[in-house]
Amino acid sequence: MRASAIDTPGGLHYTEPMTHHHHETGHGHPARAVSASLLRMSAAERLVLALGLAGVLWIAVWWVIS
């Protein structure tokens, strides 16, 4: 079921209630899993990755030529 929203001058008003739940004391929502990203890598890690990919491409070209 999808909640619908009504656009009013004061903002969006949802026509269906949001879910509400409680957590035990001291236990909030668990942390979200962080996916791998080039933006989260350090400059040195990105440089090593780029050099590795360039090396793989050179080996592939050398293999195809010979």
N, C-alpha and C positions, 0 to 999 in steps of 0.2 A: 504494500500500500504506500502510495506516495503522498506526502503532505503538500497541500497547495498553499500559495501565499497570495494575499491581497495587497496590492500596492496602494498605500495611502500617503498623504502629505507627511505624516509622522514617520514613515518607514514601512517595512514589510510586516504584516501580521499573519501568522500562520493559523490556518483554520483547524488544524488538528494538533492535539497536545504533543509536546516533546516527551520522550521517555525520561523518567526520573528514577534514579537508583542511588543507593547509599553504599559506602565502603566502611569497613571496620576502622576504628580509630588507629591512625598511624599508617593506614594502607590506602593510598590513593590509586590513581590509575597507573598501571605499569608503564615504564618508559617505552617509547616506540622504537622499533628496530631501525637502525640507520643503514641505509643501503650504500653500496660503494658508489663513489662519484669522483670524477676527475677534479671537480672543484674542491673536494675535501682532502685531496692528496697534496703533499708538500711539493714545492717546485723541484726538489731533488728527485722525489719519487716519479713525478711526471717526466723528468728528463731521462731517467733510467728506463721508464716504459717506452718513451719515444725511441731511444737508442736500441732497445730490444726489438721493437717492431721494425725499425729500419734494418737491423741485422737480419731478421727473418726474411724481409723482402729481398735483400741483396743475395742471401743464400738461395732463395727461390729463383731469382733471375739467373744466377750462376749455374744452377742445376738445369734450368731450361736451355740455356745457351750451349752447355757442354754435352 
